[in-house]
Amino acid sequence: MRWTPVSGSPQLQLQRHLTRQSSSRGMLAARFARPKTHNNARMLHFQGPSWSGTTFNPNSIRKTSARSHSWALPVAVSTLAILSFGLTTYATSRSLHAEAPSGENLPKIRFAEVRKHGVGAKSIWVTRGTKVYDITDWIEAHPGGEVILRAAGGSIDPYWKLFTIHQKQDVYDILESYLIGVIDPQDLVNGQLPTDDIDDPFQTDPNRDARLLVHSNRPCNAETPGPQLSAFITPNPLFYVRNHLWVPQVVEPEEHKLTIELADGTEKIYTLRDLKAKFPECKIHATLQCSGNRRSHMSATKHATGLQWDVGAIGTAEWSGVLLRDVLADAGVNVNPRPSIDPEEKTGDVVKHAQFIGAETYGASIPISKALASDGDVLLAYSMNGEPLPRDHGYPLRVIVPGTVAARSVKWLSRVVLSPEESPSQWQRRDYKCFGPNVQAAGVNWDRGKSIQEMPVQSAITSLQEISGHVPEYISGRGRIYWLDDDHIALEGYAFSGGGREIVRVDISADGGRTWQQAELLGESDGGGRDGKGDGFRKGSKCWAWKRWKCDIPKMDAAIGGEFVVKATDESYNTQPESYMATWNFRGNLTSAWQRMPYAPTKEVRSLVP
C-alpha cells in the first residue's frame, strides 16, 4: 500500500470543476477536451515537408513552442473555452479544426507502421475509418483512462461504437486535432481496412453456459432460464450475465490494484492480497437484479427500448469479501460522521457519493450514506458461492451493493472515488433512470431524472407444472399435502424488494386477479432462504436476498380462471402495481407490475416454461 498525494494537481482541480458542470453536453465536451498537462500554452505543430506525396517520415511531426511559424492545432483551447464559455467550445473547436488539411493532401501511412505504435511505443497511434491519429497527448486526459490503449496500434472504431458518448460530432472534432495522415490505399479493400486488421474487443471473453438465454453476444447479455431459478442460490454458470463492454483479462489477480481516492485528492492503493490480509472476511446473501428485468412484459403493453429480458435477469449468490466501510476507515475516512444540525449549512465539497470505476471503464456511484452505513453491507467481493469470482461476474474484484440495482455493483473494480458529485458516466447520468409514462426519449432532460438506487417490489413465476395426483412419486412428496389425489398446478417463483426490505407475503390468483390465495414462502430446507421458524440462515445485516415461494392450485380452478397472476408485498407494505402502463417508461426500467400468465389445460401431464 502507498500514499499518493495529488490534491494540489491542476489536473485534479480541473477535473473536479468539470464534473460540476450541470449541462450534459457541456460536461461531454469538457471531459473529452481536457489537456494532458496544465501547460495551456502547449500546441501541436506539424513541420517538415509538405503534406502531399506518398511517403511519410514520422520524424517530420514534432512538438514546438507556440512561437513556431508552422501550422498549429491548439490542444488546450477547448478546455479553456469550456471553463469560460461552456457550449461555445463546439463552435471554437470546429473553427480550429477547419484548418486541417484533408483528402489527398494528407500523408499516406502504411498500416504496418501504425501497428508499430501500439502499447509500449513512444508515440501511440490509432485509426478511425481510414485516418490515422497520434493520440499520445490525449491518453492521460482521456475520460475513460488508459482503456483507450486497447486500440493502440490499431482501429479505434470497434471501441467507440460501444460508447454512445463518442458518437457525437464534438468528440469527432476533438479527435481531428490529433490527425497525422491516412491509411495508404495499398492496405485498403474497397476503400476500408480489411476486417482481419480490426481487433475484436470481445475476442478474449470467456465461454458461457449453453443453457443461458442470450439477448446479445457482443457484449454478452444473457439471462437464466426460469426453471433454473428454482433454488435459493443461483449456480455460478447459470447466473445471468449483464455486460456493457468486454470482459477484462487479469494476469496476476492477487496483485490487482484498487485505488481509493479521498475527498482531498489523496489516494491509497490496495492490492487484492492486501485486502484479504488486512481486513476480516464478510459473507452476505444478496440478490442482484438488472433494472430491465421483465422488460419484455412491459413492452407487450407498449414497446420500451433496451434488451427484452424475461424473468431471468436476476440471481442470488453468497458473496465473500471485505466491507467497503472497513477499507474506507483504514484509508482515513471518518465512517461515523457527525450529522449536520444546520439545514442551511453550506455543503461545499462535502462528500456525497462513492463513485466506482471498473477496469473496462464502466462507472457508477451510490450515496455515501449507503457506503458508510454500518448495516449497509457494501462489499468488496472476491468470491461468489465459495469460488473466485467468475470472469463474467467481476474477477478478481467487484463491489456488491445489496438492495440496490445491480448496475451499481461495478465489476472488475479498480477505483473508488469519494466525491461531491455522482459518477459522470452515461450509466449513472442517463441509462438507469425512469421518467413518466408521458415522456418520450426525444428531447428528454436527463438531468431531471433521479438515478435508480434501491429496487421496488418484484415477483415472478419461474415454473409451472401440471401434476397428476395419481403419480406415485409425487404423492409421496408435497403433492399429497394439499389435495391428495386431485390433479393440480404447481407454481414456483421468486419475490424480492430493494433496500433490505423483507418479503412478507406473495399473493396468487388463478382467475386474473378476481380471487386470491397466499403462496408458501419456502424455508431453508426448500431452498427458500430462511427456515420455518423465521430466524433463518441468511447472511447479512438485512434481508438482501429474494424469497422463493410455491403454490399448488387445483387444476379445475386453474382451467376455469384461465390466467395466473402473482404479486408480492414487503415488510413496509409496499406492493406491486396492477398495470404496466402505470409505471411505463421509454427505457423499460423497473418493470414491477403484476405478472400475468395465461393458462389453458393440456390433455396430458407436462411441464410448461413461462
N, C-alpha and C positions, 0 to 999 in steps of 0.2 A: 504494500500500500504506500502511496506517496501523495503529498500535497502539491498542488499546482496553483499558486495564486495568480489569478488573471483578472482580478476585479478592476484594475486600472486600465486595461487594454482598451484602446479606442474602438477596436472592432466589436468588443463585447458591449460597450456603451451604445454603439450604433445599432447593434442587433436588438438591444432592449428598446431603443427608441422606435425601431421599425415595427416591432411586434405590437406596439401600442396604436399603430395606425388603424383607424376604425374602418376605412374603406377597404373592401376586399380586393378591389382592383389596384388600389394604391399599395396595399401590402404585397400583392403579387409582384408588381414591378420592383418594389423595394427589395424583396428577397432575392430577386434574380440580378439586380444591378449593383449589389454590394461589391466594393473593390476588395482586392486581395489584401492590400495594406491600407494604412491610413494616410499614406502619402498621396494627397489628392492631386499633386502636380504631375503624377506619373502618366505617361501617354505611350501608346503603342505605335511604332513607326515602321515603315517598310522602306528599305533602302537598297540600292544596287541597281541592276539593270532594269529595263522596262518590264511591264507585266506581260508583254506579248512574247511569243516564242514557245517552243515545245520542251525546252529544258528548264529544270528548276534546281536552283542551288539553295539548300536550307540555310546556308550562312548569309544569304542575301537579306534575311529578315533578322532584325535585331532591335533592341530597345535603346532609345536615346532620350535625352532630356527634351523638355518642351521647346527648347530654343532651336532645335534642328530645323533645317529648311525643308525636309522631306514631308510627304503626305502623312497625316496623323489621324488616328482614331482615338478620341478621348475615352478612357475606360471608366473614369470615376465621375464623369459629368452627370450621368443618370442618377446616381445616388445623391449628389448634391442637389439636383433638381427636385427629387422627391422630398428631401428634408425641407426644402424651401417652398415648393410649389405643388407637391402631390401629383395629381394626374397629368400636369403639363409635361412630365417626364416622357410620356409617349411621343408627343409631337417633337420634343427635343431629340430623342434617340433616333426618330425616323429621319430628321433633317441631317443628323450627323452621318447616319449610315448611307444616306443618298449619295455621298461622295465616293463610295466604294466602287472600284472597277468591276465589271461584270462580263459574262459571256466569254467570247474568245480572247479577251484581254487578260484573263486570269492565268497564272502559271498552271501547267499541266503536270500532275504528280502521279507517279505510278503507285498502285495500291500496295505493292511490296514495300515502298518507302513509308507509307502510313503505318504498316504493321511494325516497323522498327521503332515507332514512337508510342509504345504501349507502356504498361506499368514498369517502372524502373528506369525509363529513359529520362534524359534531362528535360526534354520538352514532350508534352502529351498532346497527341493529335487524335481527332475523331472525324468521322464523315457524317454528313446528313444529306441524304439524296446522293448527288454526285459532287458535292462541295466538300472541301477539306478545311478544318479549323484547328488552330493551335490554342488549346484551352488551358495551357499551363497556368496562366494568371487567374483563371476562373475557379480552379479547383478548390482553393481554400475558402472562397466566398460562396461557392455553390450551396444553396439552401438544403440540398439533400446530402451534404457532406461528401465524403470521398466515394460514395456509391457511384458517382459519375465515372470513376476509374474502371468500372466494369466494361465500359465502352472504349477504354483507351486502346488506341491502335486499331480501331475498327469502327463499325457503324453505330451511331447513337440512336438511330431510328427505332429499333425494336424496344428500347427502353423508354424513349419519350412517348411512344404510343400507349404505354401503360399508365402514364401520368397525365391526366387531363389538364393539369395546370400548365403543362408545356405547350398545349395546343392552342396557343394564342399568338397573334402577330407580334405583340410586345415582347414576348420571350424570343421569338424568332429574330426580331430586330437586334436584341442584345447579343445573341449568338453571332450575328453577322459581323459584329465588331472584332471577332477573332478569325475572320475568313482569311485564308492564305492561298487558296488555289482550288482547282477542280481535279477530279479523277481523270487520268489520261484515258481517252476513248479506247485505247487498246485493251483496257481492263474492263470494259463495259459490254454487256449483252443487251441488245435492243435499248441502248441508252441508259441502262440501270446496272448497279452492281449485281453480279451473279448471286443467287440465293446461297450458294456454298460459302461465299465470302462474308455473309452476315451472320454473326453469332446468335445463337438461340439462348435467351436468358434462362430458359427453363430446362436446358439440356441436362443439368445435374440434379433435377428434382427427384425425390425418392419414388419408388414404386408404391402403388396403393392397392388396398384390398379390392378384389373384383366385385365384392358384394355391395360396395358403396354406390349410391345413385349419383352419377356425375352430371353436374349442370354446366361446368366449363372445365376445360383441360389446362388452359394457359391464361391466367393462373388456375390452379386446381381449386374447384369448389364442388364438394360432394357431400351428400347427406346420408345419414344412417337409415336403412330401411326400417319401417315401423316395427315389424316383428323382432328386429334385433335390439329394440329398446325395452326388452321385457325384464331386464334386471336393474337393480338399483345402480350398480356400477356398469358403465359402458366400456366394453373392451377397447383397448388402445387402437387396434387395427380398424375398428368399426366406428370410432369416434368421428363425428362429422369434421370435414376439412373446410376451413374458410381462409383462403389466401388471397391477398390483394396483389401480391407480386410473386417473385420467385422465392425458392427456399434457399437461404444462405448455407454455405458449406463451412464447417468448423473443423480445423485440423487438430488443434490441441484444446479440447474442451475445458480442462482444468485451468488453463491459462486465459480463458475467455475473460475479458475485462468489462467491468461495469463501472461507469463514471457517475458519481453523484455531484451535481453542480448546485451549490448553495446560493442563497439569495444575494450574497455579496460577490458572487462570481468565483469564489474559491472552489476547487474541485478535489474530490477524494476518489481514488481508484481502488477497486477491489477486484481480485481475480475470483473465479468460481471457487478455487481452492481456499482462498481467504474466507469467503462467506461460509463455507462448510466448517472450517476450523474455528472461526471466531464466534459464531452465533449458534444458539440452540436450534435444533430442527423442530419444525412445527408441521403438523399434518391437519388438513381440513378436507371435508367432503364438500364439494361445490359444483353446482350446475352451471355450465356455460351455454348461453343461448344467443344465436345471431338475432339481430334486431329484425331481420327479414323472415324469421321462421314463420311458416304458414302463409307467406305472401301470396301463394297461388290461390288460397282460399279467398283472400280479399280481391284478387284480380278476377275471380269468377263472377264477382258482382260488378266491378268496374276496374279495368286494367290499371295496374300500378307498375312502374318501372323497376327493374332490378331482377336478380336471379329469382326464379319462380320456385322457391322452396316449398316442400310439403310439410310434414310434421317432424322431419328428422334433422333439422338444423339446431340440435340441442343434444346435450350429453352430460353425464355426471362422472366425475373421477375423484379418486383420493389424490390430492396434490401434496407434495412434500417440498419443503424449502425453509427459508428463514423469513421472519417478518420484516417487511419494509420499515416499519416503525423502529425496530431494533437497529437496523442499519443506519437510518437517518439520525438516531440518537448518537450512535458512535461517530458519525460524521460531524457532529456538533450542533444538530438541530434540537431546539427545545421542543420536545414532543408533548409537553404539558403546558401549553401557552396559557397565559392569564387572559380570560375573556375580556373584551372591551366593555367598559361600563358607560362609555360616551357614544351615543348613536351618531353624533356629528363628528366624531373623531376622523381626521384625515388619514386615509389608509396609505397613501403614497405608494411605496414599493413593497408593501407588506405581502408576503407570500400567500397566495390564494389557491394555487394549483400545483399539482405534481404532474409534470409532463414526462411521458415515456417515449423513447425513441428506439426503434428496432434496427438491427444490423442492415436490413434491406431498405431502410429509411421510412418505414411506416411509423406514424406518430399519433399519439392520443394523450388525453390527460384526464385526471379526476380532481375533484375538490380536495384541498389539502386536509380538510376536516376528516375525510374518509381515509386518507393515507395515514393520518396520525391517530385515529381512533383506537383506543385500547381494545375495543371489541369489533374493529373493522376487519381484522384478519387478512389484510392485504399482504400477499405472499410473493416473495421472490422464489419461484418454484424451479426445481431442477429434476423433480421426479413426478411421474404420473402412474398411478396404480402400481407402485412399488418398483417401477423400472425407470431408467433415464428417459427424459422426455423424448418422444419420437421426433424426427426432424420436422414433420409437418406441424407439430404442436409446440415448437419453440426451442428445440435443442440448441444449446445446452442450458439456456436460462430464459425464463419468461416471467412476467408479472401476472398474478391471478388476483382480480378484484372481485371478490364474491358478492353476489347480489346485484351486480351491475352488468349492463350489456357487455357481451363478450368482446366487442370492438375496443374496449378499454384495457383488456388483458393482453397487452402487447407481447408478441412473441419475439424471440431472438434478441432479448433486451440488451441494449448496450449503453444506454444513458438515461438518467433520471435528472430532470431539471426542476428546481423549485422556483416558481415564477409568479408574478402578479397576474399574468395572463394565462389563459388556457392555451393548449397546443395550437400553433398556427397552421397545422396540417389540414388538408382538404377533408380528411376523415373526421376531424373534430369540428371544423367550421362549416362544413357543407353536408357531407354524405349522411351522417347519422343524426338527422333532425326530423321533426314532424311539423306539418302545417295543417291548417284546417281543411275540411272536405271541399271547400270552395276555391282553394288556392291551387293554381296550376304552376308547372315548372317554369314556364316562360316568364321572365321578369321578376321572379321571386326575390325578396330581400332576405338573403341568408342570415344576415346579422340579427334579424328579428326572431329567428327560431332558437330555442334553447337546446343545447346538445343533450342527447339521451344519456342518462346515467342509470338509475335504478329501473328495473323492468316491471311492467304491470302483471296482473294475474294472468296465467296461461294454463290451458289444459288441452289435451288431445287424446283421441282414441288411436292406439297403435296396433291393436289386434282385435279381430272379430272372428269368432269361430262358431259354427253351428255344431252343437253337441247332442248326440243321442243319449238319452238316459239309459238305454239298454246296452251301451258299450261297457263290457265288464271292467276294462282298465279305468274308465272314467268313473264308474260307480264307486270303485274303491278309493277314488280320490275326492276332490272337493265337490264334484257334481252332485253327489248323493246328499250333500249337506242341506241343499235348499229344496229341491223339488223331486227328490227321489228318482223315479223312473221317467219323469217328464223330459221331453226334448226341450232344449233351451239354447239361448245365445250367450256365449261367454265373451264379454268385453274386457279389455285391459287398456291401460293408458297411463299418462303421467299428468301431474299438476305441479305448478311452480309459481312462486311470486318473488319479486325482487326485494332488495333491502333486508334480507334475512327474515322476512315475514313468513311464518309457517302456514302451510295449507291446513285448514281445519275441516273442510267439507268439499266433497265432489258430488254434484247432482247429475243424475242420468235420467233422460226421458226417452221413452220408446215411441212416442207419438208426436214428435216435432215440438215438444215444449208445453203440451197441454197438461200433462201429469208428470210427476217426478218421483224418484226414489234415490236414496243415498248409496253411493258406492262404498265398498270397504277399502279403507286405507291400509295398505299392506305393511306388515311388520318386518323386522329384520330377517326372520326365517323365510319370508316370502320374497325377499329382495326389495322390500319397500323403504328401508332406511331407518325404521325405528321398531322397537319391539312392542308387543301388545300392551305393556304397562305404561308406555309413554315416556320412559326415562332412557330413551334409545341410545344406540351406539354411535350416532352421528358425531362427527368431529368438526369442531368449530365453535366460536362464541355464540353464533346464531344459527338459524335454520337456513343454511346457504344452499341446500340441495332440494331437489324435487321430492314429491311423494308419488310412489307408484300406487295404483288403485286397480280394483277389479269389480265387476258387477255381472251377475247372472240374471237373465231375463227370460221368462217363458217364451218359447218360440211362437206360440199362438198370439201373445200380446204384441210381440215384435211384428208379426205378419199383419196384424190389424193396424198398428200405428204407422208403419212404413218409413219411419225416419228416426234415427238415433240422434240425440243431442247431448253434449256434455258441457258443463260449466263448473268452475271452482270458486271457492271463497277462501281468503286468507284470514289470519288472526286479527287483522284490523277491519275485517268485514268488507274489504274490497272484493268486488266480484267482476265477472266479465260482462261486457255489453252484449246485448242480443244481436245487434245489427252491425255488419261490416261497414255500412255507409256512415254510421255514427262516428267512426274513427278513421275513415278512409283518408289517405294522404297519397300524393303523387309518387312518393318514394316507396310506398308499401311497407313502411316500418311499423313495428309494434302491432301486428295483426293479432288481436286477442279476443275477438268476438266468439260467441258460442260456436263450437264446431258441430256441423250437421253432416250426417252420413245417411244417405238413402238406403233403405233395406227392402229387398224382395226375397222371400224364402226360396230355397232351392229344393229340388226333389231328393237330393242325396246329401249326405253329410260331407262337407268340405270346408277348407279354410279360406277365408276372404282377407285380402290385404287391402287396407284403405288406400 
